Amino acid sequence: MKRKPSWQLRAAVWIALYVALIALAPLPDRLILFPTTDRIDAGRADRRSIPFQGGELEVWTARSIQAQQRGEPELHVLRFYGNADRADRWVAAEAGMWNNRAVEVWGMNYPGFGGSTGPARLARLGPAALTAFDELQKTAGDRPIIVFGASLGTTTALHIAAHRKIAGLILHNPPALRQIILRQFGWWNFWLFAGPMAQKIPRDLDSVANARAIHVPAIFLLAEKDEVVAPRFQQLVVDAYAGEKRIIPLAGAGHNSPIEGAALADFYQALDWLTPR
């Protein structure tokens, strides 16, 4: 008759498996990042390739009508999108939003997204964002650069603003990643998984800490009924932000709702404040 393993042995095995899972598995990457590489029609946007960590970053650029007519932009916008979105889908259309200004929009695809070389890892987002910014800075020269992030893209936008000189920020539904993991998902697993997972979020992407270090003006676009990033977690970033800010509530809007109606008019007024002529 075989003897069953002692409870001490079973406990040791479970503890070893737990430690291995927490230490080795790239769980935050798998839970947060949703890369796609299928072809998307980028319209009239132009593709750039920037060397990055032995591979390349894919950046799509487009100019507003005013910038095309002038032959050069008066300001640049560096754009970062959500975790399931891509720059090639939006850059050309977004350049058209700035027709009253001569603007050139640069949109970066995260590592592992679109034509940017993988793998898709949270730890690569901060360095990739700085690499894209530094390349844009070479082109922009003395012209101002606005950094615009949506959802996950606000984490990279805030990282840039905390480490580079920019003219201003636009932040749409900013998540406080560590706090979301701990406060929204920690209770049901007694923080056994949520605690270590929160610690695995790179410091580069700690939006609350970065917000405390930034003093340039910022526009916050906050969806009232965000079903992905609860408003209370967005508010943590807003409250921590050290610079002057304009807050635009998006009444009745969900996470991916377009900016329209009165909120769009408020946004354009805020742009005049953020980028005075």
N, C-alpha and C positions, 0 to 999 in steps of 0.2 A: 504494500500500500504506500503510494507516494505521499510525502508530507507536503502540505501547502506552505508556500513561502510565508515567513513570519510577517506580521504587520509592519515591523520595522523595515524589512526589506522592501515590501510593497510601497511604503511611504518614501523610502529612499529613491526607488525607481521613478515614482511620480514627481518627486522634487527634481530629479535629474532631467526628466523630460520637460518639466516646466522651465527650468533654467536654460536648457538648450533651445527651447522654442523662443523664449524671450531674447536670448543673446544672439541667436543665429538667423532667425526668420525675419525677412524684410517686411514685416506686417504693415507698418504705417505706409510704406510705398504701395503695397497691394490694395490697401483700404482707401487711400486718398487719391492716387493717380490712376487715370483711365486713358492711357495713350491710344491714339489711332494713327495709322500711317496710310490710309487710303487716299487716293488723289482727290483734291478739291479744286474746283475752278476758282482761281484767284482773281479773275477779271482783269483789270488793267494794272494790278499791283505787280511790282518787279521783285524778283527773288535775289537775295544776297546770301552768300555763304561766308561764315566767320569761323576761323579755326578755334577749336575748343577741345581740350583734353584728348588730343590725338584723333579727334573726329571733326565735326562741324556743327555749327548752329545755323538753322534756317531762319532767315529774317525776311519778311515781306514789307515792301515800302510802297507808298502812294502819296501823291501830292494833291492838295486841293486845287480848284480851278484858279484861284488867285495866285497860288504859288507857281502854277504852270504858266500863267500869263506874265508874271514877273521874272520868271526864269530861275528863281531861287526862293526858298521859304524864309519867313521872318522868325519862325520858331519851329521846333521839332517836338513831336509827341512820341514817347516810347511806350508801347502798349503791351500789356500782359493779360492773358485771358484765363478763363476758368479751367478746371481740371479735366473737362471732357470736351474742350473747345480748341480751336486752332486759329492762328493768325491769318492763314490764307483764306479763310471764310469771310473775314470781316474788314481787312485793312482798306481795300479799295472803297467800300461803302462808307467807312468811317471818315475817310479823307473828305468825302463830300459833305460831312457835317460841318466842316470848317470853311465853307465857301466865302464867308465874310473876312477870312484871314488867310494869309499865305502860309500854309502849314504843310509839313511833311511828316507823315505817320510811319513809324517803324513798329512792326509787330513781330515778336519773337515766338517761335515754337519751342517749347521746353524740350530738353533732351529726351529722345524716344518718341516725340510727337512729330508727325509730318515727316519732313526730310531732315530733321535734326537727329544726329547720331545718338543711339541709346547707350546704356540702358536708362530707363526712366527711373530716377531715384530722387527723393526729396533732398538729399545731401548735395545734389548737383544743381538744384534750382538757383540758390544764391550765387554761386560762382558763375553760372551761365548768365544770369541777369547782369552782373557786373561786367562780364565780358562784352555783352551786347551794348551796354551803356558806354563803355570805354571806346568801342568802335564808333558809336554814334557821335561821341564827343569829338572824335577826329574830324568828322564831317561837319558838325555843327559849328565848331570854332567858338566864337563869342556869342552866338545866337542862343537864346534860352531853350532849355529842355524841360518839358512837362512830362512827368511819369504818370501813367494812367493804368490802374489795375482793377480787375473785376474778380470777386470771389478769391480763389487761390492766388490769382495774379496780384492781389493787394499785398500778399506776404513778400513777394519779390520786389514790388514797388517800394514798400516800406524799408526793405533791406538796402536798396539803392539809396534812398533818401537819407538813411542813417550813415552812409559811408561815402557819398559823393555829393558834389555841389549841384543842386538842381534849382529850377525856378519855382516849382510847385508840384502838388500832387492832386490826383483825382482818384478817389477810392470808392468802389461800388460794392456794397455788401461785404465788408472785410471780416474774415473769420479769425477768431483767436484760437488757433488750432489746439494748443495744449489745454486750454481751459475747456474747450468743447469735449475733448476726450475724457478729461477728469470728471467734469461736472455733469455731462449729459450721459456718458456711457459707463462711468465708474461704479455706480451704485449696485448694478445687477451682478457684477463679478467681484464685489467687495474690493475693487481697485487692484486686484491681483494681476490683471492684464492691463487695465487702463493706466495704472501708475507707470509701469515700465514703458508702455507705448507712448505716453506723453513725454517721457524723458528722451525717447528716441527722435522726437521732432527736432530737427537741427536748430541750433541757436540763431542761425541766419534768419529763420522763419518765425521767430518769436515776435509776433506783431505788437503785442503790448509793450515789450521791452524796447523794440525799435521805435514805437510811437513816442515814447518818453524822451527819446534822444533827438527828435526832429523839430525844427523850428521854422521851416518854410510854410507858406500858406497852403491849405488843403481844402478841397471840396469833398464832402462825404455824401454819397447817394445811398440811402438806407431804405430797403424794401420793408414796408409795414408788416406784411404777412409772409415773410421769407420762411419757406418750409425746409430749407437746406441749412442755412446759417441762422439760427434763432436770433431775433433782434437783441436779446440781452447779451449775447456774445459779441455782436457787432458794437454794442455800446461800450464794452470794455476797451475796445481800441479807440473809440471816439473820446472817451473820458481820459485815457492815458496820453492822448496826443498833445504835445507841448506847444505846437505852433498855432497861429491864428487859423480858424476854420469856419467854413460855411457848411451848414447841415441842411440837406434837402430831403425831407421825408417823401417817400414814394407811396402815396396813399393807396391801400388795397393791392399793392404789387407783391408778386411772388419773387422767388430768387432769380428767375430768368425772364421776368416781365420786361418789355421795352419801356424806355423812358419816354413818356408822352404827356400830352395835355398841359396842365398847369405846371407840372414838375419839369417838363422840358423847357418851358419858358423860364422857370427859375434857374435851371441849369445854364441856359445861355447867359442870363444875367450874372451868374456866378463866374462864368468864364471871363466875362469882361473885368470882373474883380481880380481874378487869378492872373490874367495876362493883359494888364493895362497897356494901352498904346502910348 
